[in-house]
């Protein structure tokens, strides 16, 4: 073996050993790293096979041995560029679909099969023989059509990976840039060497690519040691921006749209890249059919907005955040968080907490909460305040005779009849069982008595028609007005109304009594 070949073998073996070390290092430390280390392991395994296959090929003494070790090389070499591309994509935070992986690895597998069976079809090498001048292990080859397809594919993989890393250079913090340098060199070094080999600027008959891979391997090792590659990775800002669930629209200092993320596009399908540079108000008119309801300025705010699209109602929380650009120019982030479901649950919980499940009017808790506020306001402004307690006469007899289902129907019937007589602002609630309460801010006891009699007459004349028959009921009511100038509580007022109601029932029911002080 000549000294020149020995030097070639030494360089190739160095590349193989370094990649084997990187592979084993990543494998041993895989539990401490992110999932990206798995791709790196496969990537370095493929390069290792390629390098050692090439080294044994350089030590071959016959054409058959060269062909055998060429097949071994192609177990790893065609897979290295697509695995490197997948590794870079994962490193940059890009989502990799399973079908992409399969698509990228199908062609390398076909290439391996083509090389292994080349003697039968000669689609990869039209001619592969020992160089007639230089002799073994130098080879003379004429490339076939599949060699060209394979070459374009692996060059494209390395070139795309290089561009992806380069495109994230500005957005990556300086502390992480050693990682990007190693990634770019990992793609650029073999790509340039392969190009020089194809145009005949390297020693003839020898594949020079494995001889230079030690350089990229050293750079990978350097970035792992110096900037904690795999442990801490600079996920691209673009990937983060497009992965958050909130919709984000970015405005410049003149409030023109300059960017939006994927979530915002899902919320507002009308958004298009053609809207970049348009005033936000004009864009919002397209999105909602109306002008933006809030003023945009450097003051950050949080508001809620309701939009209807495709007959579907959506509620969004809108927040703004000032964005500091270069040259001290301020932009604005408009952040949309969909809270439709949250609002629905909130309304449902509020309804369960404050509304009677059967009649859908306020329950006792809601009545006290709202009535306390109205009572306090009436006192503050010296307004009259009247309370009416209403009871359905002989309701127990209805339950006992017809059953609780009919009793429930009767309660809803009475509520519906009463609601048709009430005006806006009157506080009507189920007080308990068959008893109801009505609070009238700004009404005197005479007005309250008149309304109570009106309700009593309407219920008496409007019977409930059921499958069990026609059911007529009457109401008894107690009315009381808050005494001006006295420190009277709501509970005391209700106690007086209850005494008046008891008096009405004691006197024969189906009547209204006004509380008369003792």
Secondary structure, DSSP 8 states (H G I E B T S, - for coil): --HHHHHHHHHHHHHHHHHHHHHHHHHHTGGGS-THHHHHHHHHHHHHHHHHHHHHHHT--SHHHHHHHHHHHHHHHHHHHHHHHHHHHHHTT----HHHHHHHHHHHHHHHHHHHTHHHH-SSEEEEEE-TTT-TT-EEEEE-HHHHHHHHHHHHHHHHHHHHHHHTSTTS-GGGHHHHHHHHHHHHHHHHHHHHHHTT-S-TTS--HHHHHHHHHHHHHHHHHHH-TTTS----HHHHHHHSSSEEEEE-TT-BEEEE-HHHHHH-TT--GGGTTSBHHHHHHHHHSS--SS--SSS--EEEEEEEETTEEEEEEEEEEEEE-GGG-EEEEEEEEE-HHHHHHHHHHHHHHHB-TTT-SB-HHHHHHHHHHHHHHHHHTT--EEEEEEEETTHHHHHHHH-HHHHHHHHHHHHHHHHTT--TT-EEEEEETTEEEEEEET--HHHHHHHHHHHHHHHHHS-EEETTEEE---EEEEEEE--TTS---HHHHHHHHHHHHHHHHHTTSSSEEE----
